[in-house]
Amino acid sequence: MKIKLLLLTIVFSLSSVFANPPAKKRILVYTKNGKGYVHKNIPSSVEAWKKIGEANNLIVDTSNDPGVMTTENLARYSCLVFSNTCNDIFDTEEQKQALVDYIHAGGAYVGVHSASDSEKDWPWYAEMVGGKFKRHPAFQEFEIKVIDKNHPATSMLGEKWTKEDECYYMNEFNPNNHVLLAADMRTVKDKEKEIYPGRTFGDYLPLAWCHEFEGGRVFYTALGHDSKDYVDPVFLKHLEGGLLWALGKKPKEFHLKKK
């Protein structure tokens, strides 16, 4: 009798699971650009994030409208992906505060390429992203040293990664960044390299990192200038690994803390 009851309990539990599967988690891919240069890669990057979301059972919403930046709306998302945002990407202080609230409530953030060139006059944002864009030399092939080979965003790489991209020179680095990738500056051609970064970082300039920040989890990569990056399996794995790290080992729902 006990065995029958146990079997019935198991069957009922399984039936409930299949009848009411867990709701898919959502991520928001934000692509707002203010006045100034706008990357041509944005449509390709959006499609790439949709594919990454599909592969990881995530719903992917996309927007370039700052109006989505409200505390209530952001509470729907497990992660915010700022994919090639640039210049002024918020219209109001309330929108900025919504991002702060999201991070403070344990939200996840992924920044790609020119996300570090967004909101240049907002120190909190640069600290959250982990650095602030300064300039870059011409698009070219250069070598990237893999600093941490065990991170999900780099585990598909070897000792080095030879890639064509814009080598972003940044400053205002957050000292808590856990650096994942660094440009081998000996392989970067730039007539003004001695002006900045010079020897500030030695031979290796940080390009990708992760860190925990004021309750949230942040991953950033300076790579991804070219539209073709977003169909490159290696680069897509790099982005996917960063997203999964930001979400935690498994995607988890973001819950807004009640004030």
C-alpha positions in Angstrom: 0.0 0.0 0.0 2.8 2.4 0.9 4.6 1.6 -2.3 1.4 2.4 -4.3 1.0 5.7 -2.5 4.6 6.6 -3.2 4.2 5.8 -6.9 1.0 7.8 -7.1 2.8 10.7 -5.4 5.7 10.6 -7.9 3.3 10.4 -10.9 1.2 13.3 -9.6 4.4 15.4 -9.0 5.7 14.7 -12.5 2.3 15.4 -14.0 2.3 18.8 -12.2 5.7 19.7 -13.5 4.9 18.9 -17.1 1.5 20.5 -16.9 3.0 23.7 -15.4 6.6 24.0 -16.7 8.7 26.8 -15.2 8.2 30.2 -16.9 11.1 31.1 -19.2 13.4 33.8 -18.0 13.7 37.0 -19.9 16.7 39.2 -20.9 16.5 42.7 -22.3 18.9 43.6 -25.1 19.2 47.3 -25.1 20.7 49.1 -28.1 20.1 52.8 -27.6 22.6 55.3 -29.2 22.6 59.0 -28.5 24.0 61.6 -30.9 27.2 60.5 -32.5 28.6 57.4 -34.0 26.3 54.4 -34.3 27.7 50.9 -34.9 26.5 49.1 -38.0 26.7 45.8 -36.2 23.5 46.4 -34.1 21.1 44.4 -36.2 23.6 41.5 -36.3 24.2 41.7 -32.6 20.4 41.6 -31.9 20.0 38.5 -34.0 23.0 36.9 -32.2 21.4 37.5 -28.8 18.2 36.0 -30.0 20.0 32.8 -31.0 21.8 32.7 -27.7 18.6 33.2 -25.8 16.9 30.4 -27.8 19.8 28.0 -27.1 19.4 28.7 -23.4 15.6 28.7 -23.1 15.5 32.5 -22.5 13.0 35.0 -23.9 14.9 37.9 -25.5 13.2 41.3 -25.6 15.0 44.1 -27.6 14.6 47.8 -27.4 16.4 51.1 -28.2 13.7 53.1 -26.3 14.9 54.6 -22.9 11.3 54.4 -21.8 11.8 50.7 -20.9 14.1 51.9 -18.1 11.7 51.9 -15.2 12.1 50.1 -12.0 8.9 48.1 -12.5 9.8 47.0 -16.1 13.4 46.1 -15.3 12.1 43.8 -12.5 10.9 41.4 -15.3 14.4 40.7 -16.5 17.0 38.2 -15.4 19.7 40.2 -17.2 20.2 43.5 -19.1 22.4 43.3 -22.1 23.7 46.7 -23.4 24.8 45.7 -26.9 26.8 48.4 -28.6 25.0 51.2 -26.8 26.9 54.5 -27.2 26.8 58.1 -26.0 23.7 59.3 -24.1 21.4 56.3 -23.6 19.0 57.6 -21.0 16.6 60.6 -21.2 15.9 61.2 -17.5 17.4 60.8 -14.1 14.6 58.5 -13.2 15.7 56.1 -15.9 19.3 56.1 -14.6 17.9 55.4 -11.1 16.0 52.5 -12.4 19.2 50.9 -13.5 20.8 51.6 -10.2 17.8 50.0 -8.4 18.0 47.0 -10.7 21.7 46.4 -9.9 21.2 47.0 -6.2 18.4 44.4 -6.2 20.7 41.7 -7.5 20.3 42.2 -11.2 22.7 41.0 -13.9 24.4 43.2 -16.6 26.3 42.4 -19.7 28.0 45.1 -21.7 29.4 44.7 -25.2 31.9 46.8 -27.0 30.8 50.5 -27.0 28.7 50.0 -23.9 31.8 51.4 -22.2 31.4 54.5 -24.3 27.9 55.2 -23.0 26.9 57.9 -20.4 30.4 59.4 -20.3 29.5 61.9 -17.7 28.0 59.4 -15.2 30.8 58.1 -12.9 28.6 55.4 -11.3 27.9 53.9 -14.8 31.6 53.6 -15.6 32.3 52.0 -12.2 29.5 49.5 -12.8 30.6 48.6 -16.3 34.2 48.4 -15.0 35.9 51.0 -17.2 35.4 54.0 -19.5 36.3 54.1 -23.2 39.1 56.6 -24.1 40.0 55.8 -27.7 41.0 53.0 -30.1 43.6 52.6 -32.9 42.6 51.5 -36.3 40.7 48.2 -36.8 43.3 45.5 -37.1 44.4 42.0 -36.2 46.1 41.6 -32.9 46.7 39.0 -30.2 44.7 38.7 -27.1 46.1 36.9 -24.0 43.6 34.7 -22.1 44.1 35.6 -18.5 41.5 33.3 -17.0 41.0 30.1 -19.0 38.4 28.6 -16.6 35.7 31.3 -17.0 32.6 30.4 -19.1 33.4 33.3 -21.4 36.9 32.1 -22.2 36.9 28.3 -21.7 36.6 27.8 -25.4 39.9 29.6 -26.0 43.5 28.5 -25.9 46.5 30.5 -24.5 45.8 33.4 -26.9 43.2 34.6 -29.3 44.2 36.2 -32.6 41.4 38.5 -33.7 40.5 41.4 -35.9 38.8 44.1 -33.9 39.1 47.6 -32.4 41.5 47.4 -29.5 39.7 49.6 -27.0 41.9 51.8 -24.8 40.0 52.5 -21.5 40.6 54.2 -18.2 38.8 54.5 -14.9 39.0 50.7 -14.4 37.2 49.3 -11.4 40.0 47.8 -9.2 37.6 44.9 -8.4 37.5 43.7 -12.0 38.4 40.1 -12.5 40.2 40.4 -15.9 39.5 37.6 -18.4 41.2 38.8 -21.6 43.9 41.4 -22.3 45.3 42.8 -25.5 48.9 42.0 -26.1 50.0 45.6 -26.8 53.2 44.4 -28.5 51.0 43.2 -31.4 48.9 46.4 -31.7 50.0 49.0 -34.3 49.4 52.5 -33.2 51.6 55.6 -33.7 50.1 57.2 -30.5 50.4 54.2 -28.3 53.1 55.8 -26.2 50.9 58.7 -25.4 48.2 56.4 -24.0 48.3 53.7 -22.7 52.1 53.9 -22.9 53.5 51.6 -20.2 50.5 52.2 -17.8 49.5 48.5 -18.2 52.7 47.0 -19.3 52.3 44.7 -22.3 48.7 43.7 -21.5 45.6 46.0 -21.6 42.4 44.6 -20.1 39.7 43.9 -22.7 37.1 41.7 -20.9 36.3 41.2 -17.3 33.6 40.3 -14.7 32.9 41.6 -11.2 30.3 41.7 -8.6 29.1 45.3 -8.1 26.8 46.7 -5.4 24.7 43.5 -5.3 24.7 42.7 -9.0 26.8 40.7 -11.4 28.5 42.4 -14.3 30.3 41.0 -17.4 31.9 43.3 -20.0 33.8 42.6 -23.2 35.3 45.4 -25.4 35.3 43.1 -28.4 32.6 42.9 -31.1 33.1 45.8 -33.5 32.5 44.0 -36.7 29.1 42.7 -37.8 30.7 39.4 -38.8 31.6 38.8 -35.1 28.0 38.0 -34.5 28.0 35.0 -36.7 31.4 33.8 -35.5 30.9 30.6 -33.3 33.9 31.5 -31.0 32.7 35.0 -30.4 29.2 33.8 -29.8 30.5 31.4 -27.2 32.3 34.2 -25.6 29.1 36.3 -25.3 27.1 33.3 -24.1 29.6 32.4 -21.4 29.6 36.0 -20.2 25.8 36.0 -20.1 25.6 32.7 -18.2 28.1 33.9 -15.7 26.2 37.1 -15.1 23.0 35.0 -14.6 24.7 32.6 -12.3 25.5 29.0 -13.3 21.9 28.6 -14.2 19.5 31.4 -15.4 17.5 32.6 -12.4 14.7 35.0 -12.1 15.4 38.5 -10.9 13.4 39.6 -8.0 13.1 43.3 -7.1 13.6 44.0 -3.5 10.8 45.8 -1.8 11.7 49.1 -0.2 
